[in-house]
Amino acid sequence: MKEEHPSESAPSLPGGLIPLEQWKLPEVSVKRTLKDALRHLMAQLRAGVSHDEEPFQSLDDLPSLTDKQIQHIAPRPDFTSLAQAILESLEELRETETLRRKVALLVAPPFSGVREALVRLPGAHPEVGVGGHGHWHLIAPPDNLLMSREDARRWWDEQDLSGPWVIPELADFWLRHSDGLCLVQELLQRIVAGEVGPGLVGCSSWCWQFWESYFPDAHLAPLTPAPMDAERLGQWLEYLACSRDRRPVTARMTDDGLYVLPVDNPSEDSKRKHSGFLRDLATAARGIPEVALAIWQRSLRARPEDDAEAEGNSQEPNGSERHCWVVPLDQLSLPAMPQSRERAVGFILHALLLHDGLHEERIAQVTGLDHLELHLALSRLLRSDLVSLAEASRRWHVTPVGYPTVRRHLQSWGYPVDAF
């Protein structure tokens, strides 16, 4: 029997790529929660503990990390490494015959890093690349997405789809508008009919939620990154922390001193008592890497002596480990939805997720909102840290730290949501 997914995975892609139907939301185990609560109580009551293991009730008001500290302890991922890991995982899936189509479709929730990785395939971007896997031809969307079926056919006829070709994000090729669907319709029909060469298509989960209903019997067999459960998340955060200067990080809870990082190696005899924070973080982030990273960055704290120690070791790439502290999730101030009865907020947020970000004029185009109504709603969402405006592209996006709140509210308001 063929393996369904690779047995090993790169640290930048824990769990590798898996068939979409195998993806499961990380869940909180009631048994584990009770076990952690009991362990916490015992930690508070035990007598004769060493100074290193005692609870730290006085650390609740520590300052957040500076931007410089975050860049060393919790930096954003290296998307070039992620691109390499995606290609290696695809190769393994082809070897095991889990992936049989010429065109691989990668469907992932927002903030999974797939778009950023795919633009870094060799040849897909003029300044970066990943060696060893050939030259990829980047297919960029046209400026005008409003086309007739005939115009869409002519446009795709002019593109080099002989392979290998890559579309980093399918959401860039359509608008939720009566004249904005033809490009994606034509492409998917060509893929289903086998009229294109080997390729790779990235697609946000919200975009896919819309388009899979158009081709329910296409059997495109989408793949997705494995969800970040507590174990994978711990490994990934350690990998990020060591990616700059190879110095390990020790992270402990501010309320009881229990460890978050390092994650224990099962082969080692460790006496560290671990918090359930990573499990809770994986659940809060819905298993999405950069959502978890954004919340993780907000939870980190440092003592003045830790800060001084870090500065003292800044010139020692292989020096002693660094220390930081972690605030419990229930003590964090995370973005909340602004109070408003206006439908504009829901229209805007849903459009931003469907299209993986939009320019302001295109938001107006797909929502039907006038300029004043749109501007007021965007300003309110910006102040609430639920959306941000990218300076370079001038596109509005939902923020990673605000995504769980946005998704929860859209679902409660009756909007169709993704499967993640």
MILODO-797334 format. One record per residue (C-alpha): residue number from 0; y, z, x; residue in one letter. Coordinates in Angstrom, 2 decimals. Example, Ala and Ser with C-alpha at 12.3 -4.5 7.8 and 13.67 -1.06 7.14 Angstrom:
+-----+---------+---------+---------+---+
!   k !       v !       w !       u ! r !
+-----+---------+---------+---------+---+
!   0 !   -4.50 !    7.80 !   12.30 ! A !
!   1 !   -1.06 !    7.14 !   13.67 ! S !
+-----+---------+---------+---------+---+
//
This chain:
+-----+---------+---------+---------+---+
!   k !       v !       w !       u ! r !
+-----+---------+---------+---------+---+
!   0 !    0.00 !    0.00 !    0.00 ! M !
!   1 !    3.43 !   -0.99 !    1.35 ! K !
!   2 !    5.98 !    1.67 !    2.16 ! E !
!   3 !    8.89 !    1.71 !   -0.28 ! E !
!   4 !   11.49 !    2.61 !    2.31 ! H !
!   5 !   11.78 !    3.18 !    6.04 ! P !
!   6 !   10.12 !    6.29 !    7.36 ! S !
!   7 !   12.96 !    6.94 !    9.78 ! E !
!   8 !   16.69 !    6.35 !    9.49 ! S !
!   9 !   19.76 !    6.27 !   11.71 ! A !
!  10 !   21.97 !    9.40 !   11.76 ! P !
!  11 !   24.81 !    7.33 !   10.30 ! S !
!  12 !   22.62 !    6.41 !    7.30 ! L !
!  13 !   20.35 !    9.39 !    6.50 ! P !
!  14 !   17.45 !    8.29 !    4.32 ! G !
!  15 !   18.19 !    4.60 !    4.93 ! G !
!  16 !   18.40 !    2.11 !    2.06 ! L !
!  17 !   16.21 !    2.57 !   -1.01 ! I !
!  18 !   15.61 !    0.61 !   -4.23 ! P !
!  19 !   18.30 !    1.42 !   -6.76 ! L !
!  20 !   15.86 !    2.89 !   -9.27 ! E !
!  21 !   14.77 !    5.52 !   -6.72 ! Q !
!  22 !   18.23 !    7.05 !   -6.43 ! W !
!  23 !   18.45 !   10.58 !   -7.85 ! K !
!  24 !   21.42 !   12.89 !   -8.22 ! L !
!  25 !   21.09 !   15.99 !   -5.98 ! P !
!  26 !   20.35 !   18.91 !   -8.26 ! E !
!  27 !   20.79 !   22.63 !   -7.97 ! V !
!  28 !   17.46 !   24.43 !   -8.06 ! S !
!  29 !   17.53 !   27.55 !  -10.24 ! V !
!  30 !   14.82 !   29.10 !   -8.07 ! K !
!  31 !   16.79 !   28.36 !   -4.91 ! R !
!  32 !   20.00 !   29.68 !   -6.48 ! T !
!  33 !   18.34 !   33.00 !   -7.35 ! L !
!  34 !   16.83 !   33.18 !   -3.88 ! K !
!  35 !   20.23 !   32.62 !   -2.28 ! D !
!  36 !   21.82 !   35.24 !   -4.53 ! A !
!  37 !   19.18 !   37.78 !   -3.56 ! L !
!  38 !   19.57 !   36.95 !    0.12 ! R !
!  39 !   23.34 !   37.35 !   -0.20 ! H !
!  40 !   22.91 !   40.76 !   -1.83 ! L !
!  41 !   20.50 !   41.88 !    0.87 ! M !
!  42 !   22.92 !   40.70 !    3.54 ! A !
!  43 !   25.59 !   42.92 !    2.03 ! Q !
!  44 !   23.36 !   45.98 !    1.73 ! L !
!  45 !   21.27 !   45.85 !    4.87 ! R !
!  46 !   21.90 !   48.61 !    7.40 ! A !
!  47 !   22.17 !   48.41 !   11.13 ! G !
!  48 !   23.04 !   44.72 !   11.33 ! V !
!  49 !   24.48 !   43.29 !   14.53 ! S !
!  50 !   28.16 !   42.39 !   14.75 ! H !
!  51 !   27.27 !   38.70 !   14.94 ! D !
!  52 !   25.45 !   38.77 !   11.59 ! E !
!  53 !   27.70 !   41.05 !    9.55 ! E !
!  54 !   29.61 !   39.73 !    6.52 ! P !
!  55 !   33.19 !   38.56 !    7.09 ! F !
!  56 !   35.05 !   39.73 !    4.01 ! Q !
!  57 !   38.41 !   39.66 !    5.80 ! S !
!  58 !   38.43 !   35.91 !    6.53 ! L !
!  59 !   39.34 !   34.59 !    3.08 ! D !
!  60 !   42.96 !   33.79 !    4.01 ! D !
!  61 !   42.39 !   31.82 !    7.19 ! L !
!  62 !   44.52 !   28.67 !    7.61 ! P !
!  63 !   43.09 !   25.22 !    7.00 ! S !
!  64 !   42.30 !   23.03 !    9.97 ! L !
!  65 !   45.05 !   20.84 !   11.38 ! T !
!  66 !   44.69 !   17.07 !   11.23 ! D !
!  67 !   43.82 !   17.09 !   14.93 ! K !
!  68 !   41.07 !   19.66 !   14.43 ! Q !
!  69 !   39.67 !   17.72 !   11.47 ! I !
!  70 !   39.47 !   14.58 !   13.59 ! Q !
!  71 !   37.26 !   16.46 !   16.05 ! H !
!  72 !   35.14 !   18.57 !   13.69 ! I !
!  73 !   34.97 !   16.44 !   10.53 ! A !
!  74 !   36.08 !   12.87 !   11.39 ! P !
!  75 !   35.54 !    9.83 !    9.23 ! R !
!  76 !   32.32 !    7.93 !    9.98 ! P !
!  77 !   32.00 !    5.18 !   12.55 ! D !
!  78 !   31.52 !    2.21 !   10.22 ! F !
!  79 !   30.36 !   -0.04 !   13.05 ! T !
!  80 !   27.39 !    2.29 !   13.55 ! S !
!  81 !   26.83 !    2.29 !    9.80 ! L !
!  82 !   26.80 !   -1.53 !    9.81 ! A !
!  83 !   24.12 !   -1.47 !   12.50 ! Q !
!  84 !   22.09 !    1.05 !   10.52 ! A !
!  85 !   22.31 !   -1.05 !    7.36 ! I !
!  86 !   21.03 !   -4.14 !    9.17 ! L !
!  87 !   18.16 !   -2.18 !   10.74 ! E !
!  88 !   17.21 !   -0.68 !    7.37 ! S !
!  89 !   17.25 !   -4.15 !    5.77 ! L !
!  90 !   14.94 !   -5.45 !    8.50 ! E !
!  91 !   12.48 !   -2.63 !    7.88 ! E !
!  92 !   12.56 !   -3.27 !    4.13 ! L !
!  93 !   11.80 !   -6.95 !    4.72 ! R !
!  94 !    8.93 !   -6.04 !    7.03 ! E !
!  95 !    7.43 !   -3.82 !    4.33 ! T !
!  96 !    8.13 !   -6.50 !    1.70 ! E !
!  97 !   10.27 !   -4.10 !   -0.33 ! T !
!  98 !   13.03 !   -6.69 !    0.06 ! L !
!  99 !   11.88 !  -10.24 !   -0.66 ! R !
! 100 !   14.99 !  -12.03 !   -1.86 ! R !
! 101 !   17.06 !  -14.13 !    0.53 ! K !
! 102 !   20.21 !  -12.40 !   -0.69 ! V !
! 103 !   20.26 !   -8.63 !   -0.40 ! A !
! 104 !   22.43 !   -6.84 !   -2.98 ! L !
! 105 !   23.73 !   -3.42 !   -1.90 ! L !
! 106 !   24.98 !   -1.38 !   -4.86 ! V !
! 107 !   26.61 !    1.91 !   -3.93 ! A !
! 108 !   28.92 !    4.47 !   -5.52 ! P !
! 109 !   32.53 !    4.57 !   -4.30 ! P !
! 110 !   33.10 !    6.18 !   -0.90 ! F !
! 111 !   29.65 !    5.30 !    0.41 ! S !
! 112 !   31.12 !    3.24 !    3.27 ! G !
! 113 !   29.30 !    0.00 !    2.40 ! V !
! 114 !   32.44 !   -2.16 !    2.14 ! R !
! 115 !   33.84 !   -0.78 !    5.41 ! E !
! 116 !   30.52 !   -1.37 !    7.16 ! A !
! 117 !   29.96 !   -4.92 !    5.93 ! L !
! 118 !   33.32 !   -6.15 !    7.22 ! V !
! 119 !   32.12 !   -5.00 !   10.63 ! R !
! 120 !   29.08 !   -7.25 !   10.76 ! L !
! 121 !   29.15 !   -9.66 !   13.71 ! P !
! 122 !   31.58 !  -12.44 !   12.97 ! G !
! 123 !   32.68 !  -10.94 !    9.66 ! A !
! 124 !   35.78 !   -9.46 !   11.31 ! H !
! 125 !   37.63 !  -10.96 !   14.28 ! P !
! 126 !   38.09 !   -7.68 !   16.14 ! E !
! 127 !   34.85 !   -5.77 !   15.64 ! V !
! 128 !   31.17 !   -6.57 !   15.58 ! G !
! 129 !   27.62 !   -5.31 !   15.84 ! V !
! 130 !   25.44 !   -6.93 !   18.44 ! G !
! 131 !   21.92 !   -8.19 !   18.13 ! G !
! 132 !   21.81 !   -9.56 !   14.58 ! H !
! 133 !   23.49 !  -12.96 !   14.76 ! G !
! 134 !   26.79 !  -14.22 !   13.39 ! H !
! 135 !   27.76 !  -13.46 !    9.79 ! W !
! 136 !   30.15 !  -15.65 !    7.83 ! H !
! 137 !   32.60 !  -13.62 !    5.75 ! L !
! 138 !   33.31 !  -14.92 !    2.25 ! I !
! 139 !   36.81 !  -13.78 !    1.22 ! A !
! 140 !   38.06 !  -14.02 !   -2.38 ! P !
! 141 !   40.74 !  -16.52 !   -3.38 ! P !
! 142 !   44.24 !  -15.29 !   -4.17 ! D !
! 143 !   43.92 !  -16.53 !   -7.74 ! N !
! 144 !   40.97 !  -14.98 !   -9.57 ! L !
! 145 !   41.78 !  -16.55 !  -12.95 ! L !
! 146 !   39.66 !  -19.71 !  -13.00 ! M !
! 147 !   37.83 !  -21.94 !  -15.43 ! S !
! 148 !   34.09 !  -22.43 !  -15.03 ! R !
! 149 !   34.67 !  -25.84 !  -13.47 ! E !
! 150 !   37.25 !  -24.46 !  -11.03 ! D !
! 151 !   34.83 !  -21.69 !  -10.07 ! A !
! 152 !   32.05 !  -24.20 !   -9.39 ! R !
! 153 !   34.34 !  -26.26 !   -7.18 ! R !
! 154 !   35.49 !  -23.17 !   -5.29 ! W !
! 155 !   31.94 !  -22.03 !   -4.50 ! W !
! 156 !   30.98 !  -25.59 !   -3.53 ! D !
! 157 !   33.63 !  -25.38 !   -0.82 ! E !
! 158 !   32.24 !  -22.11 !    0.64 ! Q !
! 159 !   29.62 !  -22.02 !    3.38 ! D !
! 160 !   26.69 !  -20.20 !    1.77 ! L !
! 161 !   24.04 !  -21.64 !    4.07 ! S !
! 162 !   23.75 !  -18.23 !    5.71 ! G !
! 163 !   23.90 !  -15.70 !    6.99 ! P !
! 164 !   26.93 !  -14.94 !    4.81 ! W !
! 165 !   28.38 !  -11.67 !    3.57 ! V !
! 166 !   30.59 !  -10.48 !    0.73 ! I !
! 167 !   31.70 !   -6.91 !    1.55 ! P !
! 168 !   32.66 !   -6.10 !   -2.06 ! E !
! 169 !   31.87 !   -8.16 !   -5.16 ! L !
! 170 !   34.58 !   -6.28 !   -7.10 ! A !
! 171 !   37.20 !   -8.32 !   -5.20 ! D !
! 172 !   36.05 !  -11.53 !   -6.95 ! F !
! 173 !   36.85 !  -10.78 !  -10.58 ! W !
! 174 !   39.28 !   -9.24 !  -13.01 ! L !
! 175 !   38.47 !   -7.70 !  -16.38 ! R !
! 176 !   40.31 !  -10.52 !  -18.10 ! H !
! 177 !   39.16 !  -13.42 !  -20.26 ! S !
! 178 !   39.84 !  -15.86 !  -17.40 ! D !
! 179 !   38.78 !  -13.57 !  -14.57 ! G !
! 180 !   34.97 !  -13.60 !  -14.85 ! L !
! 181 !   33.95 !  -17.10 !  -13.80 ! C !
! 182 !   33.73 !  -16.61 !  -10.01 ! L !
! 183 !   31.17 !  -13.82 !  -10.24 ! V !
! 184 !   29.26 !  -15.52 !  -13.05 ! Q !
! 185 !   28.87 !  -18.67 !  -10.97 ! E !
! 186 !   27.87 !  -16.78 !   -7.80 ! L !
! 187 !   25.22 !  -14.68 !   -9.52 ! L !
! 188 !   23.76 !  -17.74 !  -11.21 ! Q !
! 189 !   23.45 !  -19.47 !   -7.84 ! R !
! 190 !   21.80 !  -16.42 !   -6.30 ! I !
! 191 !   19.31 !  -16.13 !   -9.15 ! V !
! 192 !   18.51 !  -19.86 !   -8.93 ! A !
! 193 !   17.96 !  -19.63 !   -5.16 ! G !
! 194 !   20.72 !  -22.15 !   -4.46 ! E !
! 195 !   22.24 !  -20.21 !   -1.53 ! V !
! 196 !   21.06 !  -19.29 !    1.95 ! G !
! 197 !   20.38 !  -15.78 !    3.30 ! P !
! 198 !   23.23 !  -13.45 !    2.48 ! G !
! 199 !   24.37 !   -9.90 !    1.87 ! L !
! 200 !   26.52 !   -8.74 !   -1.06 ! V !
! 201 !   28.11 !   -5.32 !   -1.31 ! G !
! 202 !   28.93 !   -4.14 !   -4.82 ! C !
! 203 !   30.43 !   -0.89 !   -6.07 ! S !
! 204 !   28.33 !    0.92 !   -8.65 ! S !
! 205 !   31.11 !    0.61 !  -11.26 ! W !
! 206 !   31.36 !   -3.13 !  -10.75 ! C !
! 207 !   27.58 !   -3.41 !  -11.01 ! W !
! 208 !   27.55 !   -1.34 !  -14.20 ! Q !
! 209 !   29.67 !   -4.07 !  -15.77 ! F !
! 210 !   27.86 !   -7.08 !  -14.38 ! W !
! 211 !   24.22 !   -6.08 !  -14.74 ! E !
! 212 !   24.60 !   -6.39 !  -18.49 ! S !
! 213 !   25.37 !  -10.10 !  -18.03 ! Y !
! 214 !   22.11 !  -10.78 !  -16.19 ! F !
! 215 !   19.59 !   -8.18 !  -17.44 ! P !
! 216 !   16.58 !  -10.34 !  -16.50 ! D !
! 217 !   17.84 !  -11.54 !  -13.13 ! A !
! 218 !   15.71 !   -9.07 !  -11.14 ! H !
! 219 !   18.14 !   -9.01 !   -8.22 ! L !
! 220 !   16.39 !   -5.85 !   -6.91 ! A !
! 221 !   19.53 !   -4.05 !   -5.69 ! P !
! 222 !   19.30 !   -1.54 !   -2.86 ! L !
! 223 !   21.44 !    1.54 !   -2.30 ! T !
! 224 !   21.96 !    4.18 !    0.40 ! P !
! 225 !   19.78 !    7.24 !   -0.17 ! A !
! 226 !   21.75 !   10.10 !   -1.77 ! P !
! 227 !   23.07 !   12.86 !    0.44 ! M !
! 228 !   20.99 !   15.88 !   -0.51 ! D !
! 229 !   21.56 !   19.17 !    1.31 ! A !
! 230 !   19.27 !   18.31 !    4.23 ! E !
! 231 !   20.70 !   14.83 !    4.82 ! R !
! 232 !   24.24 !   16.08 !    4.34 ! L !
! 233 !   23.79 !   18.78 !    6.97 ! G !
! 234 !   22.37 !   16.28 !    9.44 ! Q !
! 235 !   25.21 !   13.85 !    8.75 ! W !
! 236 !   27.98 !   16.45 !    9.12 ! L !
! 237 !   26.46 !   17.58 !   12.43 ! E !
! 238 !   26.30 !   13.95 !   13.55 ! Y !
! 239 !   29.99 !   13.46 !   12.71 ! L !
! 240 !   31.00 !   16.71 !   14.42 ! A !
! 241 !   29.31 !   15.67 !   17.66 ! C !
! 242 !   30.43 !   12.03 !   17.54 ! S !
! 243 !   33.70 !   12.60 !   19.43 ! R !
! 244 !   32.88 !   14.88 !   22.38 ! D !
! 245 !   29.19 !   15.79 !   21.97 ! R !
! 246 !   30.08 !   19.46 !   21.45 ! R !
! 247 !   28.11 !   21.15 !   18.64 ! P !
! 248 !   29.85 !   23.00 !   15.83 ! V !
! 249 !   28.95 !   26.35 !   14.33 ! T !
! 250 !   30.25 !   26.81 !   10.78 ! A !
! 251 !   29.88 !   30.05 !    8.81 ! R !
! 252 !   31.01 !   31.21 !    5.39 ! M !
! 253 !   34.22 !   33.22 !    5.19 ! T !
! 254 !   32.89 !   35.56 !    2.50 ! D !
! 255 !   29.53 !   36.65 !    3.92 ! D !
! 256 !   29.16 !   35.12 !    7.39 ! G !
! 257 !   26.06 !   33.10 !    6.46 ! L !
! 258 !   25.57 !   29.89 !    8.43 ! Y !
! 259 !   26.30 !   26.38 !    7.17 ! V !
! 260 !   25.97 !   24.56 !   10.50 ! L !
! 261 !   23.98 !   24.06 !   12.62 ! P !
! 262 !   21.11 !   23.10 !   10.37 ! V !
! 263 !   17.93 !   24.76 !   11.59 ! D !
! 264 !   15.29 !   22.62 !   13.25 ! N !
! 265 !   11.94 !   23.37 !   11.56 ! P !
! 266 !   10.26 !   23.32 !   14.98 ! S !
! 267 !   12.51 !   26.07 !   16.31 ! E !
! 268 !   12.23 !   29.79 !   15.70 ! D !
! 269 !   15.68 !   30.58 !   14.34 ! S !
! 270 !   16.85 !   33.87 !   12.92 ! K !
! 271 !   20.04 !   32.46 !   11.42 ! R !
! 272 !   20.55 !   33.16 !    7.73 ! K !
! 273 !   21.87 !   30.09 !    5.95 ! H !
! 274 !   24.18 !   29.75 !    2.97 ! S !
! 275 !   23.45 !   27.48 !    0.02 ! G !
! 276 !   26.82 !   25.79 !    0.56 ! F !
! 277 !   25.40 !   22.40 !    1.58 ! L !
! 278 !   23.23 !   22.23 !   -1.51 ! R !
! 279 !   26.25 !   23.04 !   -3.69 ! D !
! 280 !   28.40 !   20.53 !   -1.81 ! L !
! 281 !   25.81 !   17.77 !   -2.20 ! A !
! 282 !   25.73 !   18.42 !   -5.95 ! T !
! 283 !   29.52 !   18.61 !   -6.30 ! A !
! 284 !   29.89 !   15.33 !   -4.39 ! A !
! 285 !   27.12 !   13.64 !   -6.39 ! R !
! 286 !   25.34 !   12.79 !   -3.15 ! G !
! 287 !   28.21 !   10.51 !   -2.00 ! I !
! 288 !   29.03 !   10.76 !    1.74 ! P !
! 289 !   32.82 !   10.49 !    1.86 ! E !
! 290 !   33.30 !   12.56 !   -1.29 ! V !
! 291 !   31.31 !   15.34 !    0.39 ! A !
! 292 !   33.30 !   14.82 !    3.60 ! L !
! 293 !   36.65 !   15.10 !    1.79 ! A !
! 294 !   35.62 !   18.39 !    0.14 ! I !
! 295 !   34.12 !   19.61 !    3.43 ! W !
! 296 !   37.41 !   18.96 !    5.22 ! Q !
! 297 !   39.29 !   21.02 !    2.63 ! R !
! 298 !   36.84 !   23.88 !    2.94 ! S !
! 299 !   37.16 !   24.32 !    6.72 ! L !
! 300 !   39.20 !   27.16 !    8.22 ! R !
! 301 !   39.94 !   28.45 !   11.74 ! A !
! 302 !   40.95 !   31.78 !   13.26 ! R !
! 303 !   43.72 !   31.83 !   15.89 ! P !
! 304 !   41.24 !   32.83 !   18.62 ! E !
! 305 !   38.96 !   29.95 !   17.61 ! D !
! 306 !   41.91 !   27.58 !   17.80 ! D !
! 307 !   42.83 !   28.82 !   21.27 ! A !
! 308 !   39.22 !   28.50 !   22.42 ! E !
! 309 !   39.10 !   24.94 !   21.14 ! A !
! 310 !   42.27 !   24.07 !   23.04 ! E !
! 311 !   40.85 !   25.66 !   26.18 ! G !
! 312 !   37.71 !   23.54 !   25.98 ! N !
! 313 !   39.50 !   20.32 !   25.04 ! S !
! 314 !   38.94 !   18.88 !   28.50 ! Q !
! 315 !   35.24 !   19.77 !   28.59 ! E !
! 316 !   33.31 !   17.14 !   26.62 ! P !
! 317 !   30.04 !   19.00 !   27.14 ! N !
! 318 !   31.52 !   22.48 !   26.90 ! G !
! 319 !   30.55 !   25.36 !   24.66 ! S !
! 320 !   30.16 !   24.95 !   20.93 ! E !
! 321 !   33.10 !   25.11 !   18.57 ! R !
! 322 !   33.45 !   27.56 !   15.70 ! H !
! 323 !   34.95 !   27.20 !   12.24 ! C !
! 324 !   34.71 !   28.90 !    8.88 ! W !
! 325 !   33.91 !   27.58 !    5.41 ! V !
! 326 !   35.49 !   28.64 !    2.14 ! V !
! 327 !   33.11 !   28.82 !   -0.88 ! P !
! 328 !   33.51 !   25.91 !   -3.29 ! L !
! 329 !   34.59 !   28.15 !   -6.14 ! D !
! 330 !   37.58 !   29.28 !   -4.05 ! Q !
! 331 !   38.81 !   25.77 !   -3.25 ! L !
! 332 !   41.71 !   24.16 !   -5.02 ! S !
! 333 !   40.48 !   20.67 !   -5.92 ! L !
! 334 !   42.36 !   18.00 !   -7.92 ! P !
! 335 !   42.56 !   18.49 !  -11.67 ! A !
! 336 !   43.33 !   15.93 !  -14.35 ! M !
! 337 !   46.96 !   16.11 !  -15.52 ! P !
! 338 !   47.49 !   17.11 !  -19.13 ! Q !
! 339 !   48.39 !   14.00 !  -21.07 ! S !
! 340 !   47.54 !   12.42 !  -24.40 ! R !
! 341 !   48.45 !    8.98 !  -23.14 ! E !
! 342 !   45.61 !    6.47 !  -22.90 ! R !
! 343 !   47.25 !    4.92 !  -19.85 ! A !
! 344 !   45.62 !    7.42 !  -17.50 ! V !
! 345 !   42.10 !    6.50 !  -18.61 ! G !
! 346 !   42.82 !    2.76 !  -18.58 ! F !
! 347 !   44.17 !    2.93 !  -15.03 ! I !
! 348 !   41.42 !    5.08 !  -13.56 ! L !
! 349 !   38.65 !    3.01 !  -15.12 ! H !
! 350 !   40.25 !   -0.22 !  -13.88 ! A !
! 351 !   40.60 !    1.14 !  -10.33 ! L !
! 352 !   36.91 !    2.02 !  -10.22 ! L !
! 353 !   35.74 !   -1.24 !  -11.81 ! L !
! 354 !   37.63 !   -3.26 !   -9.20 ! H !
! 355 !   37.38 !   -0.86 !   -6.23 ! D !
! 356 !   41.16 !   -0.61 !   -6.08 ! G !
! 357 !   43.94 !   -2.89 !   -7.36 ! L !
! 358 !   47.52 !   -3.93 !   -6.68 ! H !
! 359 !   49.98 !   -2.62 !   -9.23 ! E !
! 360 !   50.57 !   -6.03 !  -10.80 ! E !
! 361 !   46.83 !   -6.52 !  -11.30 ! R !
! 362 !   46.50 !   -3.06 !  -12.85 ! I !
! 363 !   49.06 !   -4.20 !  -15.42 ! A !
! 364 !   47.15 !   -7.45 !  -15.87 ! Q !
! 365 !   43.81 !   -5.81 !  -16.71 ! V !
! 366 !   45.15 !   -2.82 !  -18.68 ! T !
! 367 !   47.98 !   -4.44 !  -20.64 ! G !
! 368 !   50.35 !   -1.57 !  -19.74 ! L !
! 369 !   54.05 !   -2.30 !  -19.33 ! D !
! 370 !   55.82 !   -1.56 !  -16.05 ! H !
! 371 !   57.40 !    1.76 !  -17.08 ! L !
! 372 !   54.25 !    3.18 !  -18.66 ! E !
! 373 !   52.18 !    2.12 !  -15.63 ! L !
! 374 !   54.66 !    3.55 !  -13.13 ! H !
! 375 !   54.87 !    6.93 !  -14.88 ! L !
! 376 !   51.08 !    7.24 !  -15.14 ! A !
! 377 !   50.52 !    6.29 !  -11.48 ! L !
! 378 !   53.17 !    8.78 !  -10.38 ! S !
! 379 !   51.48 !   11.54 !  -12.37 ! R !
! 380 !   48.05 !   10.70 !  -10.91 ! L !
! 381 !   49.50 !   10.49 !   -7.40 ! L !
! 382 !   51.03 !   13.97 !   -7.67 ! R !
! 383 !   47.67 !   15.26 !   -8.87 ! S !
! 384 !   45.92 !   13.82 !   -5.78 ! D !
! 385 !   43.66 !   11.71 !   -7.97 ! L !
! 386 !   44.91 !    8.34 !   -6.70 ! V !
! 387 !   46.48 !    7.12 !   -3.47 ! S !
! 388 !   48.33 !    3.98 !   -2.37 ! L !
! 389 !   47.08 !    2.27 !    0.79 ! A !
! 390 !   50.08 !    1.45 !    2.95 ! E !
! 391 !   48.58 !   -1.67 !    4.54 ! A !
! 392 !   47.09 !   -3.38 !    1.47 ! S !
! 393 !   49.39 !   -1.82 !   -1.19 ! R !
! 394 !   46.31 !   -1.27 !   -3.35 ! R !
! 395 !   45.85 !    1.81 !   -5.50 ! W !
! 396 !   42.55 !    3.69 !   -5.23 ! H !
! 397 !   40.94 !    6.79 !   -6.68 ! V !
! 398 !   40.81 !    9.45 !   -3.95 ! T !
! 399 !   37.44 !   10.67 !   -2.66 ! P !
! 400 !   38.33 !   14.32 !   -3.27 ! V !
! 401 !   39.43 !   13.47 !   -6.82 ! G !
! 402 !   36.48 !   11.23 !   -7.67 ! Y !
! 403 !   34.19 !   13.88 !   -9.24 ! P !
! 404 !   36.99 !   14.95 !  -11.60 ! T !
! 405 !   37.89 !   11.34 !  -12.46 ! V !
! 406 !   34.29 !   10.38 !  -13.22 ! R !
! 407 !   33.70 !   13.49 !  -15.32 ! R !
! 408 !   36.82 !   12.87 !  -17.44 ! H !
! 409 !   36.16 !    9.17 !  -17.92 ! L !
! 410 !   32.68 !   10.02 !  -19.18 ! Q !
! 411 !   34.06 !   12.66 !  -21.55 ! S !
! 412 !   36.61 !   10.14 !  -22.86 ! W !
! 413 !   33.86 !    7.69 !  -23.75 ! G !
! 414 !   34.32 !    5.14 !  -20.96 ! Y !
! 415 !   31.18 !    3.46 !  -19.60 ! P !
! 416 !   30.36 !    5.04 !  -16.24 ! V !
! 417 !   28.12 !    4.04 !  -13.36 ! D !
! 418 !   24.54 !    5.22 !  -12.90 ! A !
! 419 !   25.39 !    7.45 !   -9.96 ! F !
+-----+---------+---------+---------+---+
//
